Each structure stands twice: as structure tokens, then as C-alpha cells.
Amino acid sequence: MAREKSLKSRAKEVVFPEYNLGERIKFLRTVRGLSQLHLAKSAKVSQPTIAQIESGKKDPSVQTLQQIAAALDVEIAALFATDDVFVFDLKRLRRKYNHADKLTPHLYMALGRVVQYAKDIGYIK
């Protein structure tokens, strides 16, 4: 049980309540402990742009959404999930566990379940 919790914390499991696009970006930003200014700098946009997107006053371009998703370290599809969805930060998992041979058998199987779940919900191909 402790190992499952450990894997979940490593996977940065996040459950989205029903949010619009701006609220979802704000949610992801706050989950990661980022200020609007830090997200703006990482996404190469202005802080007022982030504030306007989060408040629903501005519709971002696809390019801006790609930059924000990259800065939040999520796939762009995570910004548009419509239901309560589990979103796993697979990019972080891949970076940390890019050598599967170094995983314990238990972690290897657990990671496989995470990846399979992500495939089942259409988050990855």
C-alpha cells in the first residue's frame, strides 16, 4: 500500500473537477506551486496574458496553449479534458524512469499499469 501511494505521488496523479480552460490552467499552475509570473516566463507570454486566460477574459491561440502546456509539463490534451480525468505527468515519469532496467519489479509493473490506464482513457497512444 505504501508503495502504491509512493508511485501515485511520483505520477503526480491529479483529479480535475469540472473546470473551463482558464480554471484548468490555474488549477495545474497551483498544483505545481507556480505563480502566474513564473508560468508566464516559462511559457514566454506576459503575466497579464496568463491572468486573462485564467479568468476567461482571453481565448489563447493554439501556439500559446502549446507554450503553456509545455511550461506546465503536460500534454496539451490535458488542458481540454471534459470529465473528471486522472492526468499523469508521463513526461516526468519518462525522464525519471528512462531506464526501465533500474526499476524494481514491483515499480515496473505499477508503472505499466499507469501507462495502460493512460492508454485506456486516450491520454496517450
N, C-alpha and C positions, 0 to 999 in steps of 0.2 A: 504494500500500500504506500509506504514512504517513497519507494522508487517511482511509483506511478505519479505521485504528486511532484516529485522531482522532475520527471520528464515533462509533465504539464507545465511546470514553471519554466522549463527550458524552452518549450514550444511557444511560450507566451500566448497561451490559449485565451482568447478574448470572445466574449459573447456580446453581440450587438443587440441592444434594444432597437425598436423601430426608430430610425433616425433618417432625416433627409441628408443630402450630400454634405452640406456645411456642418451639420451636427456630427456626422460620422467622422469628418476630418478633425473636428475639435476633439471628439472622443479619442481617436487614435493618438492625436497630439498629446493629450493629457495623460493617457495611459503610458506613453513613453516619457513623460515628465518634461516635455518640451514647451517652451514659451512660444507665443506667436512669432516673436522676433527670431528665435533660433530656427524655427521651422521655415520662416521666410528666407533667412540667409541660406539654409541648406537647400531650399527649393529654388533659389535665385529669383525670388519675387520680393515685392515690398511687404512690410508688416501690415500696412493698411489693406493690401490685397487679400492677405490671409484673413484679416478681421472681417472684410466684406463678404468673402466666400463663406466663412463660418456663420455669419449672421443671415445669410441668404440674400444679401443685397447685390451680389455679383455672381454671374454664371461664369465659371472659369473655362478657358479654352482647353482642348484636349492636351495641348502641349503643357499648359500649366498643371493640369491634373497629373500628367506623367511625371512632372518635376516634383509635385507634392507627394505622389505615391512613392517615388524613389527616395525622397527625403524621409518619409515615414517608414521606409524599408518594407513596403507591402506591394503586392501586385495591384495594378490599377483596378482590377475587378473587385477588390475588397472595398473600394470606395462606393460601389454600387450595389452591394448585397441588399436584398429587399426584405429578407426574413431574419429572424434570429439565427445567425450563422456562426459556426466556430471558424475562426480565421487563425491559421497557424503561420507564424513567420518562417516560412520554409527557407527563405534566403538566409536567415540567421542560422537555421539548422544546418543548411548545406555548408556554410562557412565553417561552423564549429565542428561538424562531423563529416568533413570531406574525405576522411579516411575510415571507411566502414570497418576495416580490419582492426582498428583500435577500440571499437565498441565492445562492451561485454555482450554475451549472447542475449541477455535479458533486454538491454537497451537497444540492441539491433532489432529484436522482434517488436519492441514497443515503437521504435521509430518506423518500422514497416507498417504498423497499424495506423500511425498518424498519417503517413503518406497515402495509404489505401483509403482512409477516410477522406482526405483532401481530394483524391480522385473521384470517390463516390459522390461527393457533393458538387463536382465540376470545378473545383478550385484550381486543380492542375490537370494536365493531360497525361 
